[in-house]
Amino acid sequence: MVKGVIFDMDGTMFDTERLLTVAWDKAAKKMGVFISPELMEACRGKSPEAIGKLLKAEFGEDFDYDRICLFKNNIYHEMIKENGVPVKNGLKELLEFLKEQKIPAAVATSTGRASAEMVLKMAGVYEDLTAFMYGDMLKASKPEPDIFLEAAKKLGQEPKDCVVIEDSISGVLAGKAAGGYVIYIPDIMKVPEEVKEGITAELPELSCVIEWIKEENRR
């Protein structure tokens, strides 16, 4: 039975992975480096610390990661302030359903707290969530399950009774390792079939999670 829902944020709640790709690309140009599509894919779903390690491995230990992050964040925040947060189809309906059913919801995102909270509040969904786990709150990054285990604990539920909703390779792997339900909703990252093996369901959009929960909780 589903007793808690844990959302990834970028690419799952919001259509922001595309914006982040643009922001990273522009920030890299300011730094005089090129982030290849392969490196960008490797960074998706990872914590700020994990991304830093990947970029330093690519560009050298002296690479100024803090500076490129500052550029990237400024560019990204300007984009969403100008155009708003692109909310994924079905998010608000799903959050309303969870509230009606008294099923608590958490966000467990690899994004740092300051940026994530700003986006959640701008999107008008911050108050609909019970618990929050951010990428700078834990040392371990997805695909380790720590962030989902901590989110379940904050919801007051066992991980096995929580559904993790994800869009990335590292997120799906972390969700499976956490031991509960895992729903994969595709975004811009292609998740290989071998990674999806063992997940609970693959659904086209967030609104479909409502019927899935109804069916699961009727059993």
HELIX and SHEET records of a PDB file:
HELIX    1   1 GLU A   17  MET A   31  1                                  15    
HELIX    2   2 PRO A   37  CYS A   43  1                                   7    
HELIX    3   3 PRO A   48  PHE A   59  1                                  12    
HELIX    4   4 TYR A   65  ASN A   83  1                                  19    
HELIX    5   5 LEU A   91  GLU A  100  1                                  10    
HELIX    6   6 ARG A  113  MET A  122  1                                  10    
HELIX    7   7 TYR A  126  ASP A  128  5                                   3    
HELIX    8   8 ASP A  146  LEU A  155  1                                  10    
HELIX    9   9 PRO A  159  ASP A  161  5                                   3    
HELIX   10  10 ILE A  169  ALA A  178  1                                  10    
HELIX   11  11 GLU A  193  LYS A  196  1                                   4    
HELIX   12  12 CYS A  208  ARG A  218  1                                  11    
SHEET    1   A 6 ALA A 131  MET A 133  0                                        
SHEET    2   A 6 ALA A 105  ALA A 108  1                                        
SHEET    3   A 6 GLY A   4  PHE A   7  1                                        
SHEET    4   A 6 CYS A 162  GLU A 166  1                                        
SHEET    5   A 6 TYR A 181  TYR A 184  1                                        
SHEET    6   A 6 ALA A 201  GLU A 202  1                                        
END                                                                             
